[in-house]
């Protein structure tokens, strides 16, 4: 993927402009978000920091190994990826920026979300290509703005139009009404699934499941990895010319 940088005026943030999909990398855009496969370890560190607060971990339950120290988290949440190269936001940021992020099939697909209005990292969405399950989270400054629905719509597009998945699904805790509302706004409908789910930190929670099925034949873009012999999870797909 070829990157360039653009500043459209003093009031407009400098944003990364990714090229087309290719080499296991994808780019998408919604009304208010630019989403792309992480390019550097700074991208990854920033979006992990976005969900390291107690409010997010109440629902995500990642466990200590993925959580970012509060002092580093505050610095990362001020980062704008379009400025990081010229203005390192904290000591060590340059090293993270210089280290590329290697997409790995065993880790599924991740899209980093950047706010188009101010250029800050907004959160991320993940898609497990083996199961078709998606997840996502938003940084504190991006919550309460309806961006969750856009994030999940991006995950739907990634699954149906880029990875060739006929359907994708997501689970949430019944008390997590914000996630439930965002998923339904993104077009998900109720689906069957295990009534209990164990989080990464060992907590067992009640679970509700939803599904989104493509209304048209799904497709695979140039950025999709080699298709498994049995075809992608959720059905067959047409190859993008």
C-alpha positions in Angstrom: 0.0 0.0 0.0 1.3 3.4 -0.9 0.9 6.2 1.6 1.0 9.9 1.2 0.2 12.9 3.5 -2.1 15.8 2.8 -3.0 18.9 4.6 -6.1 20.6 3.2 -5.9 23.7 5.2 -5.2 25.0 8.7 -8.5 23.8 10.1 -8.4 20.3 8.5 -6.4 17.5 10.1 -3.6 15.9 8.1 -4.8 12.4 7.4 -3.1 9.2 6.0 -4.4 8.5 2.5 -4.0 4.7 1.8 -4.1 3.4 -1.7 -6.2 0.5 -2.9 -6.5 -2.9 -1.3 -3.6 -5.2 -1.8 -1.1 -7.6 -0.1 -3.5 -8.5 2.8 -4.2 -4.8 3.4 -7.6 -3.1 3.1 -9.0 0.4 3.2 -12.5 1.6 3.8 -14.3 4.9 4.5 -17.5 5.7 6.1 -19.2 9.1 6.6 -17.0 10.1 9.5 -14.2 7.4 9.6 -11.2 6.4 7.6 -10.4 2.7 8.2 -7.3 0.8 7.2 -5.2 -2.3 8.0 -2.6 -1.1 10.6 0.6 0.1 8.8 2.9 0.4 11.8 3.1 -0.8 15.4 2.1 2.8 16.5 -1.3 2.2 14.8 -1.7 -1.0 16.8 -0.5 0.5 20.1 -2.9 3.5 19.7 -6.0 1.5 19.1 -5.2 -0.9 21.9 -4.8 2.1 24.2 -8.2 3.3 23.0 -9.9 0.4 24.8 -7.6 0.1 27.9 -9.9 2.2 30.2 -12.2 0.6 32.7 -15.4 1.5 30.9 -14.3 -0.4 27.7 -12.8 -3.3 29.6 -16.1 -3.8 31.5 -17.4 -5.2 28.2 -14.2 -6.4 26.4 -12.4 -8.2 29.3 -9.1 -8.5 27.5 -6.9 -9.2 30.5 -3.7 -7.5 31.7 -1.5 -8.6 28.8 -3.2 -6.3 26.3 -3.9 -3.3 28.5 -1.9 -0.1 28.2 -0.5 1.8 31.2 -2.6 4.8 32.0 0.2 7.3 31.4 1.2 5.9 28.0 -2.5 5.5 27.2 -3.2 9.2 27.7 -0.3 10.1 25.3 -1.4 7.6 22.7 -5.0 8.9 22.8 -3.7 12.4 21.7 -1.9 11.0 18.7 -3.0 11.9 15.1 -1.4 9.4 12.7 -1.0 12.1 10.1 1.2 14.1 12.4 3.1 11.3 14.2 6.1 11.3 11.8 6.8 15.0 12.1 5.8 15.5 15.7 6.5 12.4 17.8 3.9 12.6 20.6 6.1 10.9 23.3 9.5 9.2 23.7 9.6 5.9 21.9 6.9 6.9 19.4 9.4 7.1 16.6 10.4 3.4 17.2 6.8 2.3 17.0 6.3 4.4 13.9 9.3 2.8 12.2 8.3 -0.8 13.0 5.8 -2.1 10.3 2.7 -4.1 11.3 2.7 -7.5 9.6 -0.8 -8.8 8.9 -1.0 -12.4 9.9 -3.8 -14.8 8.9 -3.9 -16.4 12.3 -4.8 -13.0 13.8 -7.8 -12.4 11.6 -8.3 -8.9 10.0 -8.1 -5.6 11.9 -9.1 -2.1 10.7 -7.9 1.0 12.5 -10.4 3.8 12.6 -9.4 7.5 12.3 -11.8 10.3 12.8 -12.1 12.5 9.7 -13.0 15.6 11.6 -9.9 15.8 13.9 -7.6 13.1 12.6 -7.3 11.2 15.9 -7.4 7.4 16.3 -11.1 6.5 16.9 -10.9 2.8 17.6 -10.8 -0.4 15.7 -12.8 -3.4 14.5 -11.6 -7.0 14.1 -13.0 -9.8 12.0 -12.2 -13.5 12.5 -12.1 -14.9 9.0 -12.5 -18.5 10.2 -15.7 -17.9 12.2 -17.0 -14.7 10.6 -17.2 -13.1 14.1 -16.6 -9.4 14.4 -15.8 -7.1 17.4 -14.9 -3.5 17.8 -14.3 -0.6 20.2 -14.1 3.1 20.3 -11.7 5.5 22.1 -13.3 7.6 24.9 -13.4 10.7 22.8 -15.2 8.9 20.0 -18.0 7.4 22.1 -21.6 8.7 22.3 -21.4 10.1 18.7 -23.0 7.2 16.8 -19.6 6.1 15.4 -20.2 2.5 16.7 -22.7 1.9 13.9 -20.2 3.2 11.3 -17.5 1.0 12.8 -19.7 -2.1 12.5 -20.9 -1.1 9.0 -17.2 -1.0 8.0 -16.8 -4.5 9.4 -19.8 -5.7 7.4 -18.2 -4.2 4.2 -14.9 -5.8 5.0 -16.5 -9.2 5.4 -18.9 -9.1 2.4 -17.1 -7.0 -0.2 -13.4 -7.6 0.6 -13.1 -11.1 2.2 -16.0 -12.9 0.5 -18.0 -13.8 3.6 -21.7 -14.3 3.0 -22.5 -13.6 6.6 -20.8 -12.1 9.7 -21.9 -12.3 13.3 -21.3 -10.5 16.6 -22.1 -11.1 20.3 -22.7 -8.7 23.1 -23.6 -8.7 26.7 -27.3 -8.0 27.2 -26.5 -5.0 29.5 -24.3 -3.5 26.8 -27.1 -1.5 25.2 -24.7 0.8 23.2 -23.2 -2.2 21.3 -26.6 -3.7 20.7 -27.9 -0.4 19.3 -24.9 0.1 17.1 -25.1 -3.4 15.7 -28.8 -3.1 14.9 -28.1 0.3 13.3 -25.5 -1.4 11.1 -28.2 -3.9 9.9 -27.6 -6.9 12.2 -30.5 -9.1 13.2 -31.0 -11.5 16.1 -29.3 -14.9 15.7 -28.8 -18.1 17.7 -25.6 -18.6 19.7 -24.2 -19.8 23.0 -26.0 -18.1 25.9 -22.8 -17.8 27.8 -19.4 -16.5 26.8 -16.0 -16.4 28.5 -13.9 -13.3 28.1 -10.1 -13.1 27.9 -9.8 -12.2 31.6 -11.8 -15.3 32.6 -15.1 -13.7 33.3 -18.1 -15.6 32.1 -21.0 -13.5 30.9 -24.4 -13.8 29.3 -24.3 -13.3 25.6 -26.7 -12.3 22.8 -25.8 -12.9 19.1 -26.7 -11.1 15.9 -25.9 -11.8 12.3 -25.6 -9.7 9.1 -26.1 -11.5 5.7 -25.0 -10.0 2.4 -28.0 -9.2 0.2 -25.8 -9.7 -2.9 -23.1 -12.3 -3.8 -20.1 -11.5 -1.6 -16.8 -10.6 -3.3 -13.1 -10.9 -2.5 -10.8 -7.9 -3.2 -7.2 -7.9 -4.2 -6.1 -7.5 -0.6 -7.8 -10.8 0.5 -5.4 -13.6 1.3 -5.5 -17.0 -0.5 -8.9 -18.6 -0.3 -9.1 -21.8 1.8 -9.8 -25.0 -0.2 -13.3 -25.2 1.2 -14.1 -21.5 0.4 -14.5 -18.6 2.9 -16.6 -18.9 6.0 -20.2 -18.2 5.3 -20.4 -19.1 1.7 -18.8 -18.7 -1.7 -17.6 -15.4 -3.3 -16.9 -13.9 -6.6 -13.4 -12.7 -7.3 -12.9 -9.0 -7.9 -11.4 -8.5 -11.4 
